[in-house]
Amino acid sequence: MFNKLKQFKDMRDQAKQMKEMLDEVVVVGSGVGGKVLITFNGSHEVLGVQIEEGLEKKKIEEGVKDAITDGNKKLQGELMKKMQEMGGGLEALKNMMGQ
């Protein structure tokens, strides 16, 4: 029973570490040639939005869609790097879960 409690505490500590690491990752997605910028953190929270003045509604809509897509691609790459740095990505997660 104590072993299970220790595993639970270890998992909780690692989850806290992971959240802190995710909050440090910041990427900027770009759309419409850089006229729309959306900043995300590793938890997929939007930290900021910049839209160049004078854009028409249709261009803004297109730019937001493109910036989100671009930001998500960049974020995936950054998160994969971080997981590898933390000890092998999915293998580390499996080991953490005791499988």
DSSP file (Angstrom, degrees, kcal/mol; ACC not computed):
  #  RESIDUE AA STRUCTURE BP1 BP2  ACC     N-H-->O    O-->H-N    N-H-->O    O-->H-N    TCO  KAPPA ALPHA  PHI   PSI    X-CA   Y-CA   Z-CA
    1    1 A M     >        0   0    0      0, 0.0     4,-2.1     0, 0.0     5,-0.2   0.000 360.0 360.0 360.0 -41.7    0.0    0.0    0.0
    2    2 A F  H  >  +     0   0    0      1,-0.2     4,-2.4     2,-0.2     5,-0.2   0.856 360.0  56.7 -64.9 -33.5    2.8    2.4    0.8
    3    3 A N  H  > S+     0   0    0      2,-0.2     4,-2.4     1,-0.2    -1,-0.2   0.912 106.8  48.6 -62.6 -42.2    4.4    1.6   -2.5
    4    4 A K  H  > S+     0   0    0      2,-0.2     4,-2.5     1,-0.2    -2,-0.2   0.895 110.8  50.7 -64.6 -40.4    1.2    2.7   -4.3
    5    5 A L  H  X S+     0   0    0     -4,-2.1     4,-2.5     2,-0.2    -2,-0.2   0.903 110.4  49.3 -63.6 -40.6    1.0    5.9   -2.2
    6    6 A K  H  X S+     0   0    0     -4,-2.4     4,-2.8     2,-0.2    -2,-0.2   0.915 110.7  50.1 -64.4 -42.5    4.6    6.7   -3.2
    7    7 A Q  H  X S+     0   0    0     -4,-2.4     4,-2.6     2,-0.2    -2,-0.2   0.911 110.9  49.8 -61.8 -41.6    3.9    6.0   -6.8
    8    8 A F  H  X S+     0   0    0     -4,-2.5     4,-2.4     2,-0.2    -2,-0.2   0.923 111.9  47.3 -63.0 -44.4    0.9    8.4   -6.6
    9    9 A K  H  X S+     0   0    0     -4,-2.5     4,-2.6     2,-0.2    -2,-0.2   0.911 112.0  50.6 -63.1 -42.3    3.0   11.1   -5.0
   10   10 A D  H  X S+     0   0    0     -4,-2.8     4,-2.5     1,-0.2    -2,-0.2   0.915 111.1  48.5 -61.2 -43.1    5.7   10.6   -7.6
   11   11 A M  H  X S+     0   0    0     -4,-2.6     4,-2.4     2,-0.2    -2,-0.2   0.902 111.3  49.9 -64.2 -40.8    3.1   10.9  -10.4
   12   12 A R  H  X S+     0   0    0     -4,-2.4     4,-2.1     2,-0.2    -2,-0.2   0.909 111.5  48.7 -64.5 -41.8    1.6   14.0   -8.8
   13   13 A D  H  X S+     0   0    0     -4,-2.6     4,-2.3     1,-0.2    -2,-0.2   0.907 112.4  48.2 -63.7 -42.0    5.1   15.6   -8.5
   14   14 A Q  H  X S+     0   0    0     -4,-2.5     4,-2.5     2,-0.2    -2,-0.2   0.869 109.4  52.9 -67.7 -35.8    5.9   14.8  -12.1
   15   15 A A  H  X S+     0   0    0     -4,-2.4     4,-2.4     2,-0.2    -1,-0.2   0.896 109.3  49.6 -64.9 -39.0    2.6   16.2  -13.3
   16   16 A K  H  X S+     0   0    0     -4,-2.1     4,-2.2     2,-0.2    -2,-0.2   0.919 111.3  48.9 -64.1 -43.4    3.4   19.4  -11.5
   17   17 A Q  H  X S+     0   0    0     -4,-2.3     4,-2.4     1,-0.2    -2,-0.2   0.911 110.7  51.2 -60.4 -42.9    6.8   19.5  -13.1
   18   18 A M  H  X S+     0   0    0     -4,-2.5     4,-2.7     2,-0.2    -2,-0.2   0.912 109.0  50.1 -62.7 -44.3    5.2   18.9  -16.5
   19   19 A K  H  X S+     0   0    0     -4,-2.4     4,-2.2     2,-0.2    -1,-0.2   0.912 111.1  49.1 -61.4 -43.3    2.7   21.8  -16.0
   20   20 A E  H  X S+     0   0    0     -4,-2.2     4,-0.9     1,-0.2    -1,-0.2   0.904 112.3  48.5 -62.6 -40.9    5.5   24.1  -15.0
   21   21 A M  H >X S+     0   0    0     -4,-2.4     4,-0.9     1,-0.2     3,-0.6   0.905 110.3  51.5 -65.1 -42.0    7.5   23.0  -18.1
   22   22 A L  H >< S+     0   0    0     -4,-2.7    20,-2.0     1,-0.2     3,-0.6   0.882 105.4  55.3 -63.8 -38.0    4.4   23.5  -20.4
   23   23 A D  H 3< S+     0   0    0     -4,-2.2    -1,-0.2     1,-0.2    -2,-0.2   0.743 103.8  56.1 -67.8 -21.9    3.9   27.0  -19.1
   24   24 A E  H << S+     0   0    0     -4,-0.9     2,-0.4    -3,-0.6    -1,-0.2   0.742  87.3  90.2 -80.5 -23.8    7.5   28.0  -20.0
   25   25 A V    <<  +     0   0    0     -4,-0.9    17,-1.3    -3,-0.6     2,-0.4  -0.608  56.3 176.9 -77.1 126.5    7.0   27.0  -23.7
   26   26 A V  E     +A   41   0A   0     -2,-0.4     2,-0.3    15,-0.2    15,-0.2  -0.996   4.3 173.7-134.6 129.6    5.8   29.9  -25.7
   27   27 A V  E     -A   40   0A   0     13,-2.1    13,-2.7    -2,-0.4     2,-0.5  -0.927  22.3-139.6-130.8 158.2    5.2   30.0  -29.5
   28   28 A V  E     -A   39   0A   0     -2,-0.3     2,-0.3    11,-0.2    11,-0.2  -0.975  13.4-154.6-120.2 119.3    3.8   32.5  -31.9
   29   29 A G  E     -A   38   0A   0      9,-3.3     9,-2.4    -2,-0.5     2,-0.4  -0.711  14.1-154.4 -90.2 145.2    1.5   31.4  -34.7
   30   30 A S  E     +A   37   0A   0     -2,-0.3     2,-0.3    36,-0.3     7,-0.2  -0.930  14.6 176.7-126.2 142.9    1.3   33.6  -37.8
   31   31 A G  E  >> +A   36   0A   0      5,-2.3     5,-2.0    -2,-0.4     4,-0.9  -0.966  59.9  22.3-141.5 159.5   -1.3   34.1  -40.5
   32   32 A V  T >45S-     0   0    0     -2,-0.3     3,-1.1     1,-0.2    -1,-0.2   0.922 134.0 -48.9  50.6  53.1   -1.9   36.3  -43.5
   33   33 A G  T 345S-     0   0    0      1,-0.3    -1,-0.2    -3,-0.1    30,-0.0   0.821 111.0 -49.1  63.0  32.9    1.8   36.9  -44.0
   34   34 A G  T 345S+     0   0    0     -3,-0.3    -1,-0.3     2,-0.3    -2,-0.2   0.534 110.9 115.5  86.5   5.7    2.4   37.9  -40.4
   35   35 A K  T <<5S+     0   0    0     -3,-1.1    17,-2.9    -4,-0.9     2,-0.4   0.678  77.0  46.0 -82.5 -16.8   -0.5   40.3  -40.2
   36   36 A V  E   <S-AB  31  51A   0     -5,-2.0    -5,-2.3    15,-0.2     2,-0.4  -0.993  72.3-179.4-125.2 123.9   -2.2   38.1  -37.6
   37   37 A L  E     -AB  30  50A   0     13,-2.8    13,-3.0    -2,-0.4     2,-0.4  -0.982   7.8-173.3-126.1 133.3   -0.2   36.8  -34.7
   38   38 A I  E     -AB  29  49A   0     -9,-2.4    -9,-3.3    -2,-0.4     2,-0.5  -0.994  12.2-151.6-127.2 126.9   -1.4   34.5  -31.9
   39   39 A T  E     -AB  28  48A   0      9,-2.6     8,-3.4    -2,-0.4     9,-1.3  -0.852  18.2-179.5-101.8 129.3    0.8   33.7  -28.9
   40   40 A F  E     -AB  27  46A   0    -13,-2.7   -13,-2.1    -2,-0.5     2,-0.2  -0.856  18.2-142.3-121.5 155.7    0.3   30.3  -27.1
   41   41 A N  E >   -A   26   0A   0      4,-1.7     3,-2.0    -2,-0.3   -15,-0.2  -0.636  43.2 -91.7-104.8 177.4    1.9   28.6  -24.1
   42   42 A G  T 3  S+     0   0    0    -20,-2.0   -19,-0.2   -17,-1.3   -20,-0.1   0.645 124.9  62.3 -65.9 -15.0    2.6   24.9  -23.9
   43   43 A S  T 3  S-     0   0    0    -21,-0.3    -1,-0.3   -18,-0.2     3,-0.1   0.253 118.7-110.7 -90.3  11.6   -0.8   24.3  -22.2
   44   44 A H    <   +     0   0    0     -3,-2.0     2,-0.4     1,-0.3    -2,-0.2   0.700  69.3 148.1  66.0  22.6   -2.5   25.7  -25.4
   45   45 A E        -     0   0    0     -4,-0.1    -4,-1.7     1,-0.0     2,-0.6  -0.712  51.5-122.4 -85.1 138.1   -3.6   28.8  -23.6
   46   46 A V  E     +B   40   0A   0     -2,-0.4    -6,-0.3    -6,-0.2     3,-0.1  -0.714  30.2 178.7 -81.7 121.1   -3.8   31.9  -25.8
   47   47 A L  E     -     0   0A   0     -8,-3.4     2,-0.3    -2,-0.6    -7,-0.2   0.698  62.4  -8.4 -94.9 -24.1   -1.5   34.6  -24.3
   48   48 A G  E     -B   39   0A   0     -9,-1.3    -9,-2.6     2,-0.0     2,-0.4  -0.975  49.7-151.5-170.5 155.6   -2.0   37.3  -26.8
   49   49 A V  E     -B   38   0A   0     -2,-0.3     2,-0.4   -11,-0.2   -11,-0.2  -0.999  11.3-173.2-135.8 130.9   -3.5   38.2  -30.2
   50   50 A Q  E     -B   37   0A   0    -13,-3.0   -13,-2.8    -2,-0.4     2,-0.4  -0.994   3.0-178.6-126.1 129.7   -2.2   40.9  -32.6
   51   51 A I  E     -B   36   0A   0     -2,-0.4   -15,-0.2   -15,-0.2     3,-0.1  -0.990  30.3-119.8-129.1 124.6   -4.1   41.9  -35.7
   52   52 A E    >   -     0   0    0    -17,-2.9     3,-1.1    -2,-0.4   -17,-0.1  -0.349  38.1-106.8 -61.6 137.1   -2.7   44.5  -38.1
   53   53 A E  T 3  S+     0   0    0      1,-0.2    -1,-0.1    -2,-0.0     3,-0.1  -0.290  98.4  33.7 -63.8 148.4   -5.1   47.5  -38.4
   54   54 A G  T 3  S+     0   0    0      1,-0.3    -1,-0.2    -3,-0.1     2,-0.2   0.398  77.7 139.2  90.4  -2.4   -7.0   47.9  -41.6
   55   55 A L    <   -     0   0    0     -3,-1.1    -1,-0.3   -20,-0.1     2,-0.1  -0.535  52.1-122.6 -75.0 140.0   -7.6   44.2  -42.4
   56   56 A E    >>  -     0   0    0     -2,-0.2     4,-2.2    -3,-0.1     3,-0.5  -0.427  27.7-102.7 -79.2 160.8  -11.0   43.3  -43.7
   57   57 A K  H 3> S+     0   0    0      1,-0.3     4,-2.6     2,-0.2     5,-0.2   0.859 119.8  52.1 -51.8 -45.9  -13.1   40.7  -41.8
   58   58 A K  H 3> S+     0   0    0      1,-0.2     4,-2.3     2,-0.2    -1,-0.3   0.895 110.7  47.9 -62.2 -40.7  -12.5   37.9  -44.2
   59   59 A K  H <> S+     0   0    0     -3,-0.5     4,-2.7     2,-0.2    -1,-0.2   0.876 111.0  51.8 -67.5 -37.8   -8.7   38.4  -44.0
   60   60 A I  H  X S+     0   0    0     -4,-2.2     4,-2.7     2,-0.2     5,-0.2   0.940 110.5  48.0 -63.0 -46.9   -8.9   38.5  -40.2
   61   61 A E  H  X S+     0   0    0     -4,-2.6     4,-2.1     1,-0.2    -2,-0.2   0.927 114.6  45.7 -59.5 -46.4  -10.9   35.2  -40.1
   62   62 A E  H  X S+     0   0    0     -4,-2.3     4,-2.5     1,-0.2    -1,-0.2   0.904 113.5  50.4 -62.5 -42.4   -8.4   33.6  -42.5
   63   63 A G  H  X S+     0   0    0     -4,-2.7     4,-2.6     2,-0.2    -2,-0.2   0.880 108.9  50.1 -66.2 -39.6   -5.5   34.9  -40.5
   64   64 A V  H  X S+     0   0    0     -4,-2.7     4,-2.3     2,-0.2     5,-0.2   0.934 112.4  47.8 -64.5 -45.7   -6.8   33.7  -37.2
   65   65 A K  H  X S+     0   0    0     -4,-2.1     4,-2.2    -5,-0.2    -2,-0.2   0.940 115.5  44.6 -59.6 -48.2   -7.4   30.2  -38.6
   66   66 A D  H  X S+     0   0    0     -4,-2.5     4,-2.8     1,-0.2   -36,-0.3   0.882 112.2  52.0 -65.1 -39.0   -3.9   30.1  -40.2
   67   67 A A  H  X S+     0   0    0     -4,-2.6     4,-2.7     2,-0.2    -1,-0.2   0.879 110.1  48.7 -67.6 -37.5   -2.2   31.5  -37.0
   68   68 A I  H  X S+     0   0    0     -4,-2.3     4,-2.5     2,-0.2    -2,-0.2   0.931 113.5  46.8 -66.4 -45.1   -3.9   28.8  -34.8
   69   69 A T  H  X S+     0   0    0     -4,-2.2     4,-2.0    -5,-0.2    -2,-0.2   0.932 114.9  46.6 -60.9 -46.3   -2.8   26.1  -37.2
   70   70 A D  H  X S+     0   0    0     -4,-2.8     4,-2.3   -40,-0.2    -2,-0.2   0.918 112.7  49.7 -62.5 -45.2    0.7   27.5  -37.4
   71   71 A G  H  X S+     0   0    0     -4,-2.7     4,-2.6     1,-0.2    -1,-0.2   0.895 109.4  51.4 -62.7 -40.9    0.9   27.9  -33.6
   72   72 A N  H  X S+     0   0    0     -4,-2.5     4,-2.4     2,-0.2    -1,-0.2   0.899 109.7  49.6 -64.4 -40.4   -0.3   24.3  -33.0
   73   73 A K  H  X S+     0   0    0     -4,-2.0     4,-1.8     2,-0.2    -2,-0.2   0.933 113.6  45.9 -62.3 -45.7    2.3   22.9  -35.4
   74   74 A K  H  X S+     0   0    0     -4,-2.3     4,-2.3     1,-0.2    -2,-0.2   0.904 111.9  52.1 -63.5 -41.1    5.1   24.9  -33.7
   75   75 A L  H  X S+     0   0    0     -4,-2.6     4,-2.8     1,-0.2     5,-0.2   0.900 106.1  53.4 -63.7 -42.1    3.8   23.9  -30.3
   76   76 A Q  H  X S+     0   0    0     -4,-2.4     4,-2.1     1,-0.2    -1,-0.2   0.922 110.2  48.2 -58.6 -44.6    3.8   20.2  -31.2
   77   77 A G  H  X S+     0   0    0     -4,-1.8     4,-1.9     1,-0.2    -2,-0.2   0.916 113.0  47.1 -62.5 -44.1    7.5   20.4  -32.2
   78   78 A E  H  X S+     0   0    0     -4,-2.3     4,-2.2     1,-0.2    -2,-0.2   0.895 112.0  50.2 -65.9 -40.6    8.5   22.3  -29.1
   79   79 A L  H  X S+     0   0    0     -4,-2.8     4,-2.5     2,-0.2    -1,-0.2   0.872 107.9  53.0 -68.4 -35.6    6.7   19.9  -26.8
   80   80 A M  H  X S+     0   0    0     -4,-2.1     4,-2.2    -5,-0.2    -1,-0.2   0.920 109.6  49.5 -63.4 -42.7    8.3   16.9  -28.5
   81   81 A K  H  X S+     0   0    0     -4,-1.9     4,-2.3     1,-0.2    -2,-0.2   0.926 111.5  48.9 -59.8 -45.0   11.7   18.4  -27.9
   82   82 A K  H  X S+     0   0    0     -4,-2.2     4,-1.8     1,-0.2    -2,-0.2   0.900 109.6  51.5 -63.6 -41.6   10.8   19.0  -24.2
   83   83 A M  H  < S+     0   0    0     -4,-2.5     6,-2.0     1,-0.2     5,-0.3   0.903 110.6  48.7 -62.7 -40.6    9.6   15.5  -23.8
   84   84 A Q  H >X S+     0   0    0     -4,-2.2     3,-1.3     4,-0.3     4,-1.2   0.902 109.8  51.9 -66.0 -40.1   12.8   14.1  -25.2
   85   85 A E  H 3< S+     0   0    0     -4,-2.3    -1,-0.2     1,-0.3    -2,-0.2   0.830 104.5  58.4 -63.3 -31.6   14.9   16.4  -23.0
   86   86 A M  T 3< S-     0   0    0     -4,-1.8    -1,-0.3    -5,-0.2    -2,-0.2   0.483 136.9 -65.9 -81.2  -1.8   12.9   15.1  -20.0
   87   87 A G  T <4 S-     0   0    0     -3,-1.3    -3,-0.2    -4,-0.3    -2,-0.2   0.765  94.3 -36.3 124.4  40.1   14.0   11.5  -20.7
   88   88 A G  S >< S-     0   0    0     -4,-1.2     3,-1.4    -5,-0.3    -4,-0.3   0.644  74.7-118.2 100.2  14.5   12.7    9.9  -23.8
   89   89 A G  T 3> S+     0   0    0     -6,-2.0     4,-1.6     1,-0.3     3,-0.4  -0.344  93.5  12.3  65.6-123.4    9.2   11.2  -24.4
   90   90 A L  H 3> S+     0   0    0      1,-0.2     4,-2.6     2,-0.2    -1,-0.3   0.811 125.4  59.4 -65.3 -31.9    6.6    8.5  -24.4
   91   91 A E  H <> S+     0   0    0     -3,-1.4     4,-2.5     1,-0.2    -1,-0.2   0.914 105.5  49.7 -61.6 -41.4    8.9    5.8  -22.9
   92   92 A A  H  > S+     0   0    0     -3,-0.4     4,-2.3     1,-0.2    -1,-0.2   0.894 110.2  50.8 -63.8 -39.1    9.4    8.1  -19.9
   93   93 A L  H  X S+     0   0    0     -4,-1.6     4,-1.6     2,-0.2    -2,-0.2   0.916 110.1  49.2 -65.4 -43.2    5.7    8.4  -19.5
   94   94 A K  H  <>S+     0   0    0     -4,-2.6     5,-2.3     1,-0.2     4,-0.4   0.922 112.2  48.3 -60.6 -44.7    5.2    4.7  -19.7
   95   95 A N  H ><5S+     0   0    0     -4,-2.5     3,-1.1     1,-0.2    -1,-0.2   0.887 108.1  54.7 -62.9 -38.8    7.9    4.1  -17.1
   96   96 A M  H 3<5S+     0   0    0     -4,-2.3    -1,-0.2     1,-0.3    -2,-0.2   0.847 107.7  50.1 -62.6 -34.1    6.3    6.8  -14.9
   97   97 A M  T 3<5S-     0   0    0     -4,-1.6    -1,-0.3    -3,-0.2    -2,-0.2   0.479 116.5-115.9 -84.3  -3.5    3.0    4.9  -15.1
   98   98 A G  T < 5       0   0    0     -3,-1.1    -3,-0.2    -4,-0.4    -2,-0.1   0.772 360.0 360.0  77.4  26.7    4.7    1.6  -14.1
   99   99 A Q      <       0   0    0     -5,-2.3    -4,-0.2     0, 0.0    -5,-0.1   0.420 360.0 360.0-103.8 360.0    4.1   -0.2  -17.4
